[in-house]
Amino acid sequence: MSHNGAVKLSGTLLRQLRPRIFSVSSSYGNAAGAGGIGIRHWSTAASPPASEEKKAPQAAGEGKVVISSYWGVTPARVSKADGSPWRWNCFRPWETYTADVSIDVKKHHIASTFMDKFAYWTVQTLKYPTYLFFQRRHMCHALLLETVAAVPGMVGGMLLHCKSLRRFEQSGGWIKALLEEAENERMHLMTFIELSKPQWYERALVFAVQGLFFNAYFFTYLASPKLAHRITGYLEEEAVNSYTEFLNDIENGKFENSPAPAIAIDYWRLPPDARLKDVITVIRADEAHHRDLNHFASDIQCQGHELKEYPAPIGYH
């Protein structure tokens, strides 16, 4: 075959195959059936086209369609102990617990050193503006309190996590303990959201306070973890006092003892007929546990030790 003939033949073949090889709109099925490979679909050649996918299965007892990803990750069907379907995605049955309401809610760490006094009066200074703003509006006060209280555990856990990676060392369980604290505080907020919807100005206040507090606490923890934990311990003491006042007003009839929201009943394993008083009681017990945990963490470091040397009190939540 002459050179010119070869050129003409190759040009003819390219004109015939170009639509099949280089088309960006050809489907995987058409390309495979024609013997060509769609360049567009090389990265997803393992998955059939959407029109040929099987319909996603439906969850048992529900009309919802379960989303199945390309990687075969499907949501597990979770049920309660009685076999009824689990309604919450934000936590699972094995994450529920019964709060220790026998914990001492009157315990107070006496500020004896300069650092302790600085931490104590910092919290007292922050406390009075919120009391003046909310006064006896306990539900609104609780909403703001929980948006702030969920920050220290997350910041401390995150920085300890980075420290563990950076130094190639274990944390003694303190990463898990602090992240558990942050998650528990967030669940307090999710409970109060079921009982009260914040106004626009309260949302704006939360936005501003959280931004300021997160950054301030972050740099405080970097500079002095023992001071940061002591501040958190005193914050939790004030949270315990606030919820004690809340309970007193419920008992005196100044605040309606409404039924407990379903999320609280499932999360704290409360009886079906639980009331708001029961919810506030278990939340106060949680805050008392966080108080003790953070004062304990500060005491360890004040005595010249590292947190990893003492096992963290995990497993409460």
C-alpha positions in Angstrom: 0.0 0.0 0.0 1.3 3.4 -1.0 1.9 6.2 1.5 -1.0 8.3 0.1 -3.3 5.3 0.4 -2.4 4.7 4.0 -3.0 8.3 4.9 -6.5 8.2 3.2 -7.4 5.0 5.1 -6.3 6.3 8.5 -8.3 9.5 7.9 -11.4 7.5 7.0 -11.0 5.4 10.2 -10.6 8.5 12.4 -13.7 10.1 10.9 -15.7 6.9 11.6 -14.4 6.4 15.2 -14.3 10.0 16.4 -17.9 10.2 17.5 -17.6 7.0 19.5 -14.2 7.6 21.2 -14.3 11.4 21.9 -18.0 12.1 22.4 -18.7 13.6 25.9 -22.4 12.8 25.7 -22.3 9.1 24.9 -23.5 6.9 27.7 -21.5 4.0 29.2 -24.0 1.5 27.9 -23.9 2.8 24.3 -20.1 3.0 24.2 -19.7 -0.5 25.5 -22.2 -1.9 23.1 -20.5 -0.3 20.2 -17.1 -1.7 21.1 -15.7 1.7 22.1 -14.9 3.3 25.4 -16.4 6.6 26.4 -13.5 8.7 27.6 -15.9 10.8 29.7 -16.8 7.7 31.7 -13.4 6.2 32.5 -13.6 7.4 36.1 -17.0 5.8 36.7 -16.9 2.8 34.4 -17.5 0.6 37.4 -21.0 2.0 37.9 -23.9 1.5 35.6 -25.9 4.5 34.3 -28.6 5.9 36.5 -31.3 4.5 34.3 -30.1 1.0 34.9 -29.6 1.2 38.6 -31.8 -0.8 40.8 -34.3 1.2 42.8 -33.1 1.9 46.3 -34.7 -0.4 48.9 -37.3 1.1 51.3 -36.8 1.1 55.1 -38.9 -1.4 56.9 -42.0 0.2 58.3 -41.4 3.5 56.6 -42.1 4.9 53.2 -38.7 6.6 53.0 -36.2 5.7 50.3 -32.8 4.6 51.7 -30.0 6.3 49.8 -27.4 3.9 48.6 -24.1 5.3 47.5 -21.7 4.1 44.8 -19.5 2.6 47.5 -22.2 0.5 48.9 -22.6 2.4 52.2 -26.1 2.1 53.3 -27.6 3.3 56.6 -28.0 0.5 59.2 -31.5 -0.2 60.5 -31.5 0.7 64.2 -34.2 -0.2 66.6 -35.0 0.2 70.3 -34.8 -2.7 72.7 -38.5 -3.3 72.2 -38.0 -3.6 68.4 -39.6 -0.3 67.5 -37.6 1.8 65.0 -35.1 4.3 66.3 -36.2 7.9 65.3 -33.0 9.9 65.9 -30.0 10.3 63.6 -28.0 12.6 65.9 -27.4 9.8 68.4 -27.8 6.0 68.6 -29.3 3.7 71.3 -25.8 2.7 72.5 -25.0 6.4 73.2 -27.9 6.8 75.6 -27.3 6.6 79.4 -28.8 7.2 82.8 -27.5 10.3 84.5 -26.0 10.0 88.0 -28.4 12.4 89.8 -26.8 11.6 93.1 -23.7 13.7 92.3 -22.9 16.5 94.7 -24.3 19.7 93.0 -23.1 22.0 95.8 -19.4 21.3 95.4 -17.1 24.3 94.9 -13.4 24.6 94.2 -12.0 27.2 96.5 -9.8 29.7 94.6 -6.5 29.8 96.6 -3.8 30.6 94.0 -3.5 33.6 91.8 -4.5 31.5 88.7 -7.6 30.1 90.4 -8.7 33.6 91.5 -8.1 34.9 88.0 -10.2 32.1 86.5 -13.0 32.5 89.2 -13.3 36.3 88.7 -13.2 36.0 84.9 -16.3 33.7 85.1 -18.0 36.0 87.6 -17.4 39.0 85.4 -18.9 37.2 82.4 -21.8 35.9 84.5 -23.5 39.2 85.6 -24.2 40.6 82.1 -26.1 37.4 81.2 -28.0 37.5 84.4 -29.1 41.1 83.8 -30.1 40.3 80.2 -32.0 37.1 80.8 -33.1 37.5 84.5 -35.7 34.8 85.1 -36.1 33.7 81.4 -34.5 30.3 82.2 -35.2 28.7 78.8 -33.5 31.5 76.8 -30.6 31.6 79.4 -30.2 27.8 79.0 -30.0 28.1 75.2 -27.2 30.7 75.3 -25.4 28.8 78.1 -25.3 25.5 76.1 -24.0 27.2 73.0 -21.0 28.4 75.1 -20.6 25.3 77.3 -20.1 23.1 74.2 -17.0 25.0 73.1 -14.4 24.1 75.7 -14.6 20.4 75.3 -14.3 20.6 71.5 -11.4 23.1 71.7 -9.5 21.1 74.3 -10.2 17.7 72.5 -9.0 19.2 69.2 -5.8 20.6 70.6 -5.0 17.4 72.5 -5.7 15.5 69.4 -3.2 17.6 67.4 -0.7 17.3 70.3 -1.0 13.5 70.3 -0.3 13.4 66.6 2.5 15.9 66.8 4.3 14.1 69.7 3.5 10.5 68.6 2.0 9.8 72.1 -1.3 8.7 73.6 -3.6 11.0 75.5 -4.7 8.8 78.4 -8.3 9.0 77.1 -8.6 12.7 77.6 -9.4 13.4 73.9 -12.4 11.1 74.1 -13.5 12.5 77.5 -13.4 16.1 76.3 -15.2 15.4 73.0 -17.8 13.4 74.9 -18.3 16.5 77.0 -18.8 18.7 73.9 -21.2 16.3 72.4 -23.2 16.0 75.6 -23.5 19.8 75.9 -24.7 19.9 72.3 -27.4 17.4 73.1 -28.5 19.7 76.0 -29.0 22.4 73.3 -30.9 20.0 71.0 -33.2 19.3 73.9 -33.9 22.9 74.7 -34.5 23.6 71.0 -37.5 21.2 71.2 -38.9 23.3 74.0 -38.2 26.9 72.9 -37.3 28.6 69.6 -34.9 31.5 70.0 -35.7 34.9 68.6 -33.6 36.6 65.9 -31.8 38.8 68.4 -31.0 35.8 70.6 -29.5 34.0 67.6 -27.5 37.1 66.8 -26.2 37.2 70.4 -25.3 33.5 70.2 -23.4 34.1 67.0 -21.4 36.9 68.5 -20.7 35.3 71.8 -19.7 32.0 70.3 -17.2 33.7 67.9 -15.6 35.7 70.7 -15.6 32.9 73.3 -14.2 30.2 70.9 -11.2 32.3 69.8 -10.5 33.5 73.4 -10.7 30.0 74.8 -8.6 28.6 71.9 -5.7 31.0 72.7 -6.1 30.5 76.4 -5.8 26.8 76.0 -2.7 27.2 73.8 -1.1 29.4 76.5 -2.1 27.6 79.6 -4.3 24.4 79.5 -4.5 24.3 83.3 -6.0 27.8 83.3 -8.4 26.9 80.5 -9.7 23.9 82.4 -10.0 25.9 85.6 -12.1 28.5 83.8 -14.3 25.7 82.4 -14.7 24.2 85.9 -16.0 27.5 87.2 -18.3 27.9 84.2 -19.8 24.5 84.9 -20.3 25.5 88.6 -22.3 28.5 87.4 -24.3 26.2 85.1 -25.1 24.0 88.0 -26.3 27.0 90.0 -28.4 28.3 87.0 -30.2 24.9 86.7 -30.7 24.8 90.4 -32.6 28.1 90.2 -34.5 26.8 87.2 -35.6 23.8 89.3 -36.6 26.0 92.2 -38.9 28.1 89.9 -40.5 24.9 88.5 -41.1 23.6 92.0 -42.6 26.9 93.1 -44.9 27.1 90.1 -43.2 30.0 88.5 -42.3 28.0 85.4 -44.6 25.4 83.8 -43.5 21.8 84.3 -44.3 20.7 80.8 -43.9 17.2 79.4 -40.3 16.2 78.5 -39.5 16.2 74.8 -39.1 12.8 73.2 -35.4 13.4 72.4 -34.7 13.8 76.1 -36.7 10.7 77.1 -34.6 8.6 74.7 -31.2 10.2 75.3 -31.4 10.0 79.1 -33.6 6.9 79.3 -36.3 8.7 81.2 -39.7 7.2 81.8 -42.4 8.0 79.1 -44.2 10.3 81.5 -41.1 12.4 82.4 -41.6 16.1 82.9 -39.4 19.2 82.4 -38.2 18.9 86.0 -36.8 15.5 85.3 -34.9 16.8 82.2 -33.4 19.8 84.1 -32.4 17.4 86.9 -30.3 15.1 84.6 -28.9 18.1 82.7 -27.7 19.6 86.0 -26.1 16.2 86.9 -24.2 16.3 83.6 -23.0 19.8 84.3 -21.8 18.7 87.7 -19.8 15.9 86.1 -18.2 18.3 83.6 -17.3 20.6 86.6 -15.5 17.8 88.3 -13.7 16.6 85.2 -12.3 20.0 84.3 -11.2 20.8 87.9 -9.6 17.4 88.0 -7.7 18.1 84.7 -6.5 21.5 86.0 -5.4 19.9 89.3 -3.3 17.3 87.4 -1.5 20.0 85.5 -1.1 22.4 88.5 0.8 19.6 90.3 3.3 19.4 87.4 1.9 16.4 85.6 0.5 15.8 82.1 -3.0 14.7 81.5 -1.8 11.5 79.8 -0.3 10.3 83.1 -3.7 9.9 84.7 -6.6 8.0 83.0 -9.5 10.2 82.0 -12.9 9.6 83.6 -14.5 8.4 80.4 -17.7 6.2 80.2 -20.0 8.5 82.2 -22.0 9.5 79.0 
